[in-house]
């Protein structure tokens, strides 16, 4: 088995998929802990679909995919924040649902007219980790490394703002800045992850590892460590088995996340 | 008669959200050592006023004048509004009150002694490692109070701190607030819809209702006329 394990990762496309999946998994799960705690997981799939629409639109118009998807994610975030300030007439989740459906519908229309057709629709949803280039990995590292450093250095400010923004602000913290940085990082993570790995994988990585980690942890610090302990083996084993058994890698990795989730739930007696 | 030092003043302040006025023309004086009860029916704007005093809500019009430089505030929000899924210990929640003082890029760990001391003061020294979400309602309220106290505030703002506590916990909380006010000289502003409970402790009362805000000494404010105007009924035993 070890022979074929090293053989699997001797291919550049497998190594690129490994590094990119690890970067997406680690960064998404760190940011995702706050996404889950703030009860805005649905925002993750809504933004991922908007990002996917940006990619489809960029393909159609021949523009830069990263820039357009990032721009659309930020515009969507600004719209959501503006539209849900003060008292909500309808729950924000419903508005995110509408945005998700609309973005999906537009993506379908655009992709149906593209050269890839149905294959393009599948790729936008499920991505293709094996098509990631070394340059993509480098860009991912440039985008995600500052986010990891930010969460490492300013975890106490991000936590206080996330737990109780009102009091944090009353006590002198610049909660507007920390909230802005939080949503900015959510946008960057989703836009880059969706472009390289599809809506399904980026949303799964944002929600499932944090969910498992929070289920099994009695401290935030432990939740961060556990989410990494869930992501790293799931990515490595999932990728290897997808190679060995000829399955789509993103599906195999997420199946492994569910395996961790089942083990955690059994341990907790749920 | 000794003059109290003026800490904070509201001059013809209009408060509201998204262009809609909730409280028009608020005039209010907060003096050092005051124990002020902010009362009124549900939806009268009590929390809106407290948020404005805390500096969280900016006035639409008018002036908020801070008469004492570097005035420090401690804020205790409504407990029910806080998310309970966070895996944070009582100690971690209390330490949040020190984040401003600690500053960015510095660990709060060397200030833990201070947080521990405040937990002892509120009677929760045994609970520092317990998760906030696993504490009882009264204990959670004390943790939030400790978080506000750890920053050594001159004014303590509390939003419904005794609502949904049992009678014994209500009394213990109010006794502690009275102690902070009388012995430590902390100015207290307490929001509650429980008029009777607040009236026993507060020396000044701010009454809110139908967009009106009236403040004065307790006895003036508890006159049958005022109670009828703001609550529609005379106070029990009044």
Interface residues (C-beta under 8 A of the other chain):
Chain A: X37 X38 X39 X85 X86 X87 X153 X154 X156 X157 X159 X160 X163 X164 X166 X167 X168 X169 X170 X171 X172 X173 X214 X217 X218 X219 X220 X222 X223
Chain B: X17 X18 X51 X54 X55 X56 X73 X74 X75 X76 X77 X81 X82 X83 X85 X86 X87 X88 X89 X92 X93 X96 X97 X99 X100 X102 X104 X105 X108 X131 X144 X147 X148 X151 X157
